[in-house]
Amino acid sequence: MTDMTASFTRPARHSSASDIVARVSHWLNVARSRRALAALDAMQLADLGISATEAHDEASRPFWDAPSHWCR
């Protein structure tokens, strides 16, 4: 009997330095955007069509928790 497990293992994915830099840059941008959102007053949020609750909920999310379509 032959060992079939070797044919089902995936090769390790190695991130390049540019992948890591891009990911960290994205996270910094998300964090900055959420801090800016948290700093908006009620009038500015109304101009954007966002409630204070929605803004608070989004600003409270961690920087790594961003929708995939935010990635460039």
Stockholm file with secondary structure:
# STOCKHOLM 1.0

chainA/1-72         MTDMTASFTRPARHSSASDIVARVSHWLNVARSRRALAALDAMQLADLGISATEAHDEASRPFWDAPSHWCR
#=GR chainA/1-72 SS CCCCGGGGCCCCCCCCHHHHHHHHHHHHHHHHHHHHHHHCCHHHHHHHTCCHHHHHHHHTSCTTCCCGGGCC
#=GC SS_cons        CCCCGGGGCCCCCCCCHHHHHHHHHHHHHHHHHHHHHHHCCHHHHHHHTCCHHHHHHHHTSCTTCCCGGGCC
//
